[in-house]
């Protein structure tokens, strides 16, 4: 396995508040770093991480996720980080840089629209209470690389404390660390004591999550704060959840008035809104409030599905991760209260997924990564097929449909001129066996090859 990782630059420093002697020391230290900085072995390959000016990918089979057509012996011409030509007759000049995937199936880079990439690397459920929150940012760097190497070149991160996901997105965009393109929400909004709050400790600790806001004006203020500090979208909790203490997944939390205030304020700022909602009534309220996507959507009924279709609301249903929780949750210290909630919710959610597919609702690929180990994102494809989708529908959910919800249909999710050169390749035909995505063989993001197994 070979993968190129962009080198991280030494940290910048500020001199604004440093006394003169301290400033001189910092300046000398910076010069020493600049002249003698020891580059880690893997970072010495950073020259390979910059996209070639022009290169050509030979695809033995190229899947069009829009039509399902499988084209043979196609050449993809790439200039920098963008695709400039795709076709069987694209001329490859002598001496050109060629990536030979002539014995593989090639598709657009995959999208996962429900991730939690920043987080403690310790699998212990309560690790965040005993380890520095800064380790969650370091965990984000590790998890971002794992996600990218799994073939997911674009993700939506829905909920992160202290704007950790904003910092990670910016570092990836700056080429300092390897990871997928990220659309991020910052702290999720929630009611006091709700799923987006922190409820494990007693009142002496005054525990409170970053995004807690009660009432229409308070939620507007929180939306404005999230936008101020760099959020690409807004996420809020419309119902209780599985992994919070004392909340009931089916129970509605925000009122319709509060939800409408969140959506109106977010849309005013050009941000889409994702609503965590397991319960039927909370789902319906969120749809009526105008949210762009319902996360989890575990307890759907016929009316909720029809409302989603009528309003054009996307459903982001994570139907794999319950398997991991039920198998490994106890060993990871997850309380029995939460495991039992997941046991019940998981059964209902898969039946809701089947009904949504049969009814023709709009679904995107969304896994809730972080509940299970990052890098296993591709395991959900097989479950989506098992519970009602065709392989092509599952692939569309992770390409063109997810790109549409993001508002990035003009840059990701397809292999066409003008799009980012984000490609994945597998050995077998994914239309015959979607489990091929559980172990991808090749990953390119923006013209840079990160994995060629």
C-alpha positions as CSV (number, residue, x, y, z in Angstrom):
1,X,0.0,0.0,0.0
2,X,1.4,3.4,-1.0
3,X,-0.1,6.7,-0.1
4,X,1.2,10.2,-0.3
5,X,0.4,12.6,2.6
6,X,0.8,16.3,2.5
7,X,3.5,17.5,4.9
8,X,2.4,19.6,7.9
9,X,4.2,22.9,8.2
10,X,5.7,24.0,11.5
11,X,3.2,25.9,13.6
12,X,3.1,29.7,13.2
13,X,3.3,31.9,16.3
14,X,2.2,35.4,17.2
15,X,4.5,38.0,18.7
16,X,1.8,40.5,19.7
17,X,1.9,39.8,23.5
18,X,5.5,38.5,23.8
19,X,8.0,40.6,25.7
20,X,11.0,41.7,23.8
21,X,13.3,39.0,25.2
22,X,10.7,36.4,24.5
23,X,10.3,37.7,21.0
24,X,14.0,37.4,20.3
25,X,14.0,33.8,21.6
26,X,10.9,33.0,19.5
27,X,12.5,34.5,16.4
28,X,15.7,32.5,16.9
29,X,13.7,29.4,17.4
30,X,11.8,30.0,14.2
31,X,15.0,30.4,12.3
32,X,16.4,27.2,13.7
33,X,13.2,25.4,12.7
34,X,13.3,26.9,9.2
35,X,17.0,25.9,8.7
36,X,17.1,22.6,10.5
37,X,13.6,21.3,10.8
38,X,13.7,17.5,10.8
39,X,11.0,16.3,8.4
40,X,9.4,13.0,9.4
41,X,10.0,10.2,6.9
42,X,6.4,10.1,5.6
43,X,6.4,13.9,5.1
44,X,9.4,13.7,2.9
45,X,7.0,12.4,0.2
46,X,5.1,15.7,0.3
47,X,6.4,16.7,-3.1
48,X,4.3,13.9,-4.5
49,X,1.2,15.2,-2.8
50,X,1.0,18.3,-5.0
51,X,-1.2,17.5,-8.1
52,X,0.7,17.2,-11.4
53,X,0.0,20.0,-13.9
54,X,-1.5,17.5,-16.3
55,X,-2.0,13.7,-15.9
56,X,-4.0,11.0,-17.5
57,X,-6.0,8.2,-15.8
58,X,-6.7,5.1,-17.8
59,X,-9.9,3.5,-16.5
60,X,-10.7,-0.1,-17.6
61,X,-14.3,0.4,-16.5
62,X,-15.8,3.8,-15.6
63,X,-19.2,3.9,-13.9
64,X,-21.5,6.9,-14.5
65,X,-23.5,7.2,-11.3
66,X,-26.2,9.2,-13.0
67,X,-27.2,6.6,-15.6
68,X,-25.5,3.4,-14.3
69,X,-23.7,3.0,-17.6
70,X,-20.3,1.2,-17.4
71,X,-18.0,2.5,-20.0
72,X,-14.8,0.6,-21.1
73,X,-11.3,1.9,-21.6
74,X,-11.9,5.5,-20.8
75,X,-9.2,8.1,-20.4
76,X,-9.6,10.9,-17.8
77,X,-7.5,13.9,-18.4
78,X,-6.6,16.0,-15.3
79,X,-5.1,19.4,-15.1
80,X,-4.1,20.3,-11.5
81,X,-7.0,19.4,-9.2
82,X,-9.7,19.3,-11.9
83,X,-10.9,17.0,-14.7
84,X,-10.7,18.6,-18.1
85,X,-11.7,15.7,-20.4
86,X,-13.3,12.3,-20.2
87,X,-13.6,9.9,-23.2
88,X,-12.5,6.8,-25.1
89,X,-10.6,9.1,-27.6
90,X,-8.7,11.4,-25.3
91,X,-5.2,11.6,-26.6
92,X,-2.3,10.8,-24.2
93,X,0.8,12.6,-25.3
94,X,4.2,10.8,-25.3
95,X,5.9,11.2,-21.9
96,X,2.7,12.2,-20.1
97,X,2.1,11.2,-16.5
98,X,-0.2,8.2,-16.6
99,X,-2.1,6.5,-13.8
100,X,-3.0,3.0,-15.0
101,X,-6.3,1.7,-13.7
102,X,-7.0,-0.3,-16.8
103,X,-7.8,-3.5,-14.8
104,X,-10.1,-1.7,-12.3
105,X,-13.6,-0.2,-11.9
106,X,-13.4,3.5,-11.4
107,X,-16.0,5.8,-9.8
108,X,-16.2,9.3,-8.4
109,X,-14.8,9.8,-4.9
110,X,-17.5,8.8,-2.3
111,X,-19.4,11.1,0.1
112,X,-20.6,10.5,3.6
113,X,-23.0,13.1,4.9
114,X,-23.1,12.2,8.6
115,X,-19.7,12.0,10.3
116,X,-18.1,13.0,13.5
117,X,-14.5,13.1,12.6
118,X,-13.0,15.1,15.5
119,X,-13.0,12.9,18.6
120,X,-11.0,11.0,21.2
121,X,-9.0,8.0,19.7
122,X,-9.6,6.0,22.9
123,X,-12.6,3.7,22.3
124,X,-13.7,4.1,25.9
125,X,-17.2,5.7,25.9
126,X,-16.3,8.3,28.5
127,X,-12.8,9.1,27.4
128,X,-13.6,12.7,26.8
129,X,-14.0,13.2,30.5
130,X,-10.5,12.0,31.3
131,X,-8.5,13.3,28.3
132,X,-7.7,16.8,27.1
133,X,-10.2,18.1,24.5
134,X,-7.2,19.0,22.4
135,X,-6.7,15.3,21.8
136,X,-10.0,15.2,20.1
137,X,-8.5,17.6,17.5
138,X,-5.5,15.2,17.1
139,X,-8.0,12.4,16.8
140,X,-9.7,14.3,14.0
141,X,-6.4,14.5,12.1
142,X,-6.0,10.7,12.4
143,X,-9.7,10.0,11.6
144,X,-9.7,12.3,8.6
145,X,-6.8,10.4,7.0
146,X,-8.5,7.0,7.7
147,X,-11.7,8.3,6.1
148,X,-9.9,9.6,3.0
149,X,-8.0,6.3,2.6
150,X,-11.4,4.5,2.8
151,X,-12.4,6.3,-0.4
152,X,-14.5,9.0,1.1
153,X,-13.2,12.2,-0.5
154,X,-16.0,14.5,0.8
155,X,-17.9,14.4,4.1
156,X,-20.3,16.5,6.1
157,X,-19.4,16.7,9.8
158,X,-22.6,17.3,11.8
159,X,-21.6,18.3,15.3
160,X,-18.3,19.1,17.0
161,X,-17.4,20.9,20.2
162,X,-15.4,24.1,20.3
163,X,-15.4,24.4,16.5
164,X,-12.9,21.6,16.2
165,X,-14.3,20.6,12.8
166,X,-13.8,24.1,11.5
167,X,-10.2,24.0,12.4
168,X,-9.8,20.6,10.9
169,X,-11.5,21.6,7.6
170,X,-9.3,24.7,7.3
171,X,-6.1,22.6,7.9
172,X,-7.1,20.1,5.3
173,X,-8.0,22.9,2.8
174,X,-4.6,24.5,3.5
175,X,-2.8,21.2,2.6
176,X,-1.4,20.8,6.1
177,X,-3.0,17.4,6.8
178,X,-4.6,14.7,4.7
179,X,-8.4,14.3,4.7
180,X,-11.6,14.6,2.8
181,X,-13.3,17.8,1.7
182,X,-15.4,18.8,4.7
183,X,-18.6,20.7,5.2
184,X,-18.9,21.4,8.9
185,X,-21.5,22.5,11.4
186,X,-19.6,23.4,14.5
187,X,-21.5,22.8,17.8
188,X,-25.0,21.2,17.3
189,X,-27.9,23.2,18.8
190,X,-30.0,21.6,21.4
191,X,-32.3,22.2,24.4
192,X,-31.0,22.2,28.0
193,X,-30.8,18.6,29.0
194,X,-31.4,17.4,25.5
195,X,-29.5,15.1,23.1
196,X,-27.1,17.9,22.1
197,X,-26.4,18.8,25.7
198,X,-24.0,17.0,28.1
199,X,-25.9,15.2,30.9
200,X,-23.6,12.7,32.4
201,X,-22.5,14.7,35.5
202,X,-24.5,16.1,38.4
203,X,-25.4,19.7,38.8
204,X,-22.3,20.6,40.9
205,X,-20.2,20.4,37.7
206,X,-22.5,22.8,35.7
207,X,-21.9,20.7,32.6
208,X,-23.3,22.3,29.5
209,X,-22.5,21.7,25.8
210,X,-21.4,24.5,23.5
211,X,-24.6,24.6,21.4
212,X,-27.3,24.7,24.1
213,X,-29.9,27.4,23.4
214,X,-33.5,27.6,24.5
215,X,-36.1,29.8,22.9
216,X,-36.5,31.4,19.5
217,X,-34.1,34.3,20.0
218,X,-31.5,32.2,21.8
219,X,-31.4,29.8,19.0
220,X,-31.0,32.6,16.4
221,X,-28.1,33.9,18.4
222,X,-26.4,30.5,18.4
223,X,-26.9,30.1,14.7
224,X,-25.3,33.5,14.2
225,X,-22.4,32.5,16.4
226,X,-21.9,29.3,14.5
227,X,-21.9,31.2,11.2
228,X,-19.5,33.8,12.7
229,X,-16.9,31.2,13.5
230,X,-17.0,29.3,10.2
231,X,-19.8,26.8,10.1
232,X,-20.9,25.7,6.6
233,X,-24.2,24.3,7.8
234,X,-26.3,24.2,11.0
235,X,-27.2,21.0,12.9
236,X,-29.8,20.8,15.7
237,X,-31.4,18.1,17.8
238,X,-35.1,17.8,17.2
239,X,-35.5,14.7,19.4
240,X,-33.7,12.7,22.0
241,X,-31.0,10.3,21.0
242,X,-29.3,6.9,21.6
243,X,-26.0,8.0,23.1
244,X,-27.1,10.8,25.4
245,X,-28.0,10.1,29.0
246,X,-31.6,10.4,30.1
247,X,-33.1,11.3,26.7
248,X,-35.7,9.3,24.8
249,X,-35.1,8.9,21.1
250,X,-38.7,9.3,20.2
251,X,-39.3,12.4,22.3
252,X,-39.6,15.8,20.6
253,X,-37.3,18.4,22.1
254,X,-37.4,21.8,20.3
255,X,-40.8,23.3,19.6
256,X,-42.0,24.1,16.1
257,X,-41.4,27.9,16.8
258,X,-37.8,27.2,17.8
259,X,-37.2,25.0,14.8
260,X,-38.6,27.6,12.5
261,X,-36.3,30.2,14.0
262,X,-33.3,28.0,13.5
263,X,-34.1,27.3,9.9
264,X,-35.1,30.9,9.0
265,X,-31.9,32.3,10.5
266,X,-29.7,29.6,8.9
267,X,-31.2,30.0,5.5
268,X,-30.9,33.8,5.8
269,X,-27.2,33.2,6.1
270,X,-27.1,30.8,3.2
271,X,-26.6,27.7,5.4
272,X,-28.5,24.5,5.1
273,X,-30.0,22.8,8.2
274,X,-29.6,19.2,9.3
275,X,-32.0,18.0,12.1
276,X,-31.2,15.0,14.3
277,X,-34.6,13.4,14.6
278,X,-35.4,9.8,15.6
279,X,-39.0,10.3,16.7
280,X,-42.0,10.5,14.3
281,X,-43.4,13.8,15.6
282,X,-40.0,15.5,15.8
283,X,-39.3,14.4,12.2
284,X,-42.6,15.9,11.0
285,X,-42.1,19.2,12.9
286,X,-38.6,19.5,11.5
287,X,-39.8,18.9,8.0
288,X,-42.6,21.5,8.4
289,X,-40.0,23.9,9.8
290,X,-38.1,23.7,6.5
291,X,-35.0,21.7,7.3
292,X,-32.9,20.4,4.4
293,X,-32.2,16.9,5.9
294,X,-33.4,14.6,8.6
295,X,-30.6,12.7,10.3
296,X,-31.4,9.1,11.5
297,X,-35.1,9.3,10.7
298,X,-35.7,6.1,12.7
299,X,-39.4,6.2,13.4
300,X,-41.0,7.1,10.0
301,X,-44.6,6.6,9.2
302,X,-46.4,7.1,5.9
303,X,-47.2,10.7,6.7
304,X,-43.6,11.6,7.5
305,X,-42.4,10.0,4.3
306,X,-44.9,11.9,2.2
307,X,-44.0,15.1,4.0
308,X,-40.4,14.5,3.2
309,X,-41.2,13.9,-0.4
310,X,-43.5,17.0,-0.6
311,X,-40.9,19.3,1.0
312,X,-38.0,17.8,-0.9
313,X,-36.3,16.9,2.4
314,X,-33.4,14.5,2.3
315,X,-33.2,11.5,4.7
316,X,-29.8,10.6,6.1
317,X,-30.2,7.2,7.6
318,X,-27.3,5.4,9.4
319,X,-28.3,1.7,9.2
320,X,-24.9,0.1,9.7
321,X,-23.5,1.4,13.0
322,X,-26.0,-0.4,15.2
323,X,-24.2,-3.6,14.4
324,X,-21.0,-2.3,15.8
325,X,-22.7,-0.9,18.9
326,X,-24.4,-4.1,19.8
327,X,-21.2,-6.2,19.1
328,X,-18.6,-3.9,20.8
329,X,-20.5,-1.3,22.9
330,X,-20.3,-3.1,26.2
331,X,-16.6,-3.7,25.8
332,X,-16.1,0.0,25.0
333,X,-17.9,1.0,28.2
334,X,-21.2,2.1,26.6
335,X,-23.9,2.0,29.4
336,X,-26.6,-0.6,29.1
337,X,-29.2,2.2,28.9
338,X,-27.7,3.4,25.6
339,X,-27.1,-0.1,24.2
340,X,-30.8,-1.0,24.9
341,X,-31.9,2.2,23.1
342,X,-29.8,1.3,20.1
343,X,-31.2,-2.2,20.1
344,X,-34.7,-0.9,19.8
345,X,-34.0,2.1,17.5
346,X,-31.9,0.0,15.1
347,X,-34.7,-2.4,14.3
348,X,-37.2,0.4,13.7
349,X,-34.8,2.5,11.6
350,X,-34.1,-0.4,9.2
351,X,-37.8,-0.9,8.6
352,X,-38.2,2.8,8.1
353,X,-35.4,2.8,5.6
354,X,-37.1,0.0,3.7
355,X,-40.3,2.0,3.6
356,X,-38.6,5.2,2.5
357,X,-36.8,3.4,-0.4
358,X,-40.1,1.8,-1.5
359,X,-41.9,5.1,-1.4
360,X,-39.3,6.9,-3.4
361,X,-38.0,9.3,-0.7
362,X,-34.7,11.1,-1.3
363,X,-31.9,9.4,0.6
364,X,-28.2,10.3,1.0
365,X,-25.3,8.2,2.3
366,X,-24.8,8.9,6.0
367,X,-23.1,6.6,8.5
368,X,-22.6,8.4,11.8
369,X,-18.9,7.6,11.7
370,X,-17.4,7.9,15.2
371,X,-20.1,5.6,16.6
372,X,-18.1,2.9,14.8
373,X,-14.4,3.1,13.8
374,X,-13.5,5.7,11.1
375,X,-12.5,4.1,7.9
376,X,-15.3,1.5,8.0
377,X,-17.6,3.9,6.2
378,X,-18.0,1.6,3.2
379,X,-19.6,-1.2,5.2
380,X,-23.0,0.5,5.0
381,X,-23.4,0.0,1.2
382,X,-24.2,-3.7,1.7
383,X,-26.8,-2.9,4.4
384,X,-28.5,-0.4,2.1
385,X,-28.8,-3.1,-0.6
386,X,-30.0,-5.6,2.0
387,X,-32.8,-3.3,3.2
388,X,-34.2,-2.3,-0.2
389,X,-31.8,-0.4,-2.5
390,X,-30.3,-1.6,-5.7
391,X,-26.5,-1.3,-5.9
392,X,-26.8,1.6,-8.2
393,X,-29.2,3.4,-5.9
394,X,-26.7,2.9,-3.0
395,X,-23.9,4.3,-5.1
396,X,-26.0,7.2,-6.2
397,X,-26.7,8.0,-2.6
398,X,-23.0,8.3,-1.9
399,X,-22.2,10.4,-5.1
400,X,-24.7,12.5,-7.0
401,X,-27.4,12.6,-4.3
402,X,-25.1,13.6,-1.5
403,X,-23.5,16.2,-3.7
404,X,-27.0,17.6,-4.4
405,X,-27.8,18.0,-0.7
406,X,-24.5,19.6,0.0
407,X,-25.1,22.1,-2.8
408,X,-21.8,20.9,-4.5
409,X,-23.3,19.2,-7.5
410,X,-21.1,21.3,-9.7
411,X,-17.8,20.0,-8.2
412,X,-18.1,16.5,-6.7
413,X,-20.0,13.3,-7.2
414,X,-19.3,12.8,-10.9
415,X,-16.4,12.2,-13.3
416,X,-16.9,15.0,-15.7
417,X,-15.0,18.1,-17.0
418,X,-14.9,20.9,-14.5
419,X,-15.3,18.5,-11.5
420,X,-12.6,17.9,-8.9
421,X,-10.3,15.0,-9.8
422,X,-11.7,12.8,-6.9
423,X,-11.6,9.1,-7.9
424,X,-11.8,5.7,-6.3
425,X,-11.2,2.3,-7.8
426,X,-12.0,-1.2,-6.9
427,X,-11.0,-4.6,-8.3
428,X,-14.6,-6.0,-8.7
429,X,-17.8,-4.8,-10.3
430,X,-19.6,-2.7,-7.6
431,X,-22.9,-3.1,-9.4
432,X,-22.6,-6.9,-8.8
433,X,-21.2,-6.6,-5.2
434,X,-21.3,-3.3,-3.3
435,X,-19.1,-4.8,-0.6
436,X,-16.2,-3.9,-2.9
437,X,-16.4,-0.5,-1.2
438,X,-15.3,-2.0,2.1
439,X,-11.8,-2.2,0.8
440,X,-11.1,0.3,-2.0
441,X,-7.8,-0.1,-3.9
442,X,-7.2,3.4,-5.2
443,X,-8.0,6.9,-3.9
444,X,-7.3,10.2,-5.6
445,X,-8.4,13.5,-4.3
446,X,-7.9,16.7,-6.2
447,X,-5.5,15.0,-8.6
448,X,-3.3,13.6,-5.7
449,X,-3.0,9.9,-5.3
450,X,-3.4,9.0,-1.6
451,X,-3.8,5.2,-2.0
452,X,-2.7,2.8,-4.7
453,X,-2.9,-0.7,-3.3
